[in-house]
Amino acid sequence: MTELNIRPDGAITVTSGDDVLTYTPYAVTTPDGQRIAHESRGGSLVGVWSAQVGDAFVEVSYLGDGPAGGELVMVVTLPGEPPRVALGALIAPEAPSADVPDSWPAAVDLALGLIADSTLDSGSKDEIESFHQRLLEVVHDL
């Protein structure tokens, strides 16, 4: 049986037996110890990476730069369950009042399409939609 857990440090683990995949906002460590990160963060990931961990299908994507660049999104799909999404550092505690990279609202918009009802680490789909709107207001100086 595959387990999905959020550690006290915010990292998310997908565990099946001795296999453990660990997700953090900028890097993923695979069960065999490989580090997956966007190329802007010293990795080789440009778009998407996927793996099977037990009965979980795990996809890690780079949807575009957020506030710092190289943010990763993870989708975990278990049989018979809706996908579980982690947005990591793509979502900030508060939308900034200025200096929003043009790619950030676009990346959040793409992430919205992955969310059924809520995320593992960033709140509900409604909260993410509100955050997205605040980003667009800053970008378009509204």
Backbone hydrogen bonds, N-H to C=O, Kabsch-Sander energy under -0.5 kcal/mol:
donor,donor_aa,acceptor,acceptor_aa,energy
3,E,15,T,-3.2
5,N,13,T,-2.4
7,R,5,N,-0.6
7,R,11,A,-3.1
10,G,7,R,-2.2
12,I,23,Y,-2.3
13,T,5,N,-2.8
14,V,21,L,-2.5
15,T,3,E,-3.0
15,T,13,T,-0.5
16,S,19,D,-2.6
17,G,1,M,-0.5
19,D,16,S,-2.3
21,L,14,V,-2.5
22,T,29,T,-2.5
23,Y,12,I,-3.4
24,T,27,A,-2.2
27,A,24,T,-0.6
28,V,36,I,-2.4
29,T,22,T,-2.7
30,T,28,V,-0.6
30,T,34,Q,-2.8
33,G,30,T,-2.4
36,I,28,V,-3.4
36,I,34,Q,-0.5
37,A,35,R,-0.5
39,E,45,L,-2.1
41,R,38,H,-2.3
42,G,39,E,-1.3
43,G,38,H,-2.1
45,L,37,A,-2.4
49,W,60,V,-2.3
51,A,58,V,-2.2
53,V,56,A,-2.8
56,A,53,V,-2.2
57,F,77,T,-2.7
58,V,51,A,-3.1
58,V,56,A,-0.6
59,E,75,V,-2.7
60,V,49,W,-3.2
61,S,73,V,-3.0
62,Y,47,G,-2.8
63,L,61,S,-0.6
72,L,25,P,-2.8
73,V,61,S,-2.6
74,M,86,A,-2.4
75,V,59,E,-2.7
76,V,84,R,-3.0
77,T,57,F,-2.8
77,T,75,V,-0.5
78,L,76,V,-0.6
81,E,78,L,-2.1
84,R,76,V,-2.7
86,A,74,M,-2.8
90,L,87,L,-2.2
91,I,88,G,-1.1
92,A,90,L,-0.5
104,W,101,P,-1.5
106,A,102,D,-0.8
107,A,103,S,-2.4
108,V,104,W,-2.4
109,D,105,P,-2.3
110,L,106,A,-2.1
111,A,107,A,-2.1
112,L,108,V,-2.0
113,G,109,D,-0.9
113,G,110,L,-0.7
114,L,111,A,-1.9
115,I,111,A,-0.7
115,I,112,L,-0.9
119,T,123,G,-2.6
120,L,85,V,-3.5
125,K,117,D,-3.0
128,I,124,S,-2.2
129,E,125,K,-2.6
130,S,126,D,-2.1
131,F,127,E,-2.2
132,H,128,I,-2.6
133,Q,129,E,-2.2
134,R,130,S,-2.0
135,L,131,F,-2.3
136,L,132,H,-2.4
137,E,133,Q,-2.1
138,V,134,R,-1.9
139,V,135,L,-2.6
140,H,136,L,-2.6
141,D,138,V,-1.0
142,L,137,E,-2.9
